[in-house]
Amino acid sequence: MAQLNQAMGADSPSEETLHEDETVWSTPVKPGARVARWAAFLVSLVSIVLVVIFGSRFGTDPRLVESPLLGKPAPSWELPYLEKEGVLSSTDLLGQIVVVNFWASWCVACRAEHDDLMRTARAYEDRDVRFVGIVFQDEPEDSIRFLDELGRGYDNVTDEGSRTAIEFGVFGIPETFFVDAQGLVAAKIAGESNTELLSSTIEAMLRGEVPESRTDGRVQTAPGK
């Protein structure tokens, strides 16, 4: 046993030898462990990036959303009224702030926001602000029944084939666009709006400011969705 210990001692570097030769001894790293270490590093890196991104947005409205239409001319349209003869054209509305709301009778959030839309439309009707509802993929009789139940506060038009909705880039409803007096898209709310959001956006536009676009992330793309 003593001979074995002497042999092992002869083959094993002493602490003094390690310091003198600056030799580092370690257990060989298996390929799987190396992959795990790289994965952990990447997760840490992504976490740091996310912290930087969200940290830079701290204090801003978390529902802020961008739209490729912001600052650009709104799509032009000419659509038939839902409940009367004739058509309404976007060119007829130039010189006013226009709030365009895409909605349908089957949309849960549309039902929830409807009263606020009507209330805000009445509050600004004497200040060159015009509200227009564009029916999205809904049967006219169902849309009219919706208005019979919840009330009317502004003109509503139909969008056969959803062509206008496509031009506005509507993904789901409700979506509300704010068009300034020059016909440029100033802001967009995706999801349910309310009196506070509508009023603050309009007030900013009336002051000549650029409002923030907002979303709560809850839109419907079809009935029951």
Secondary structure, DSSP 8 states (H G I E B T S, - for coil): -HHHHHHHHHHS--HHHHHHHT--------HHHHHHHHHHHHHHHHHHHHHHHHHHTTTS-TTB---TTTTSB----EEEBSSSSSEEEGGGGTTSEEEEEEE-TT-HHHHHHHHHHHHHHHHHTTTTEEEEEEE-S--HHHHHHHHHHH---SEEEE-GGGHHHHHHT--SB-EEEEE-TTSBEEEEEES---HHHHHHHHHHHHTT-----EE-S--BSSTT-
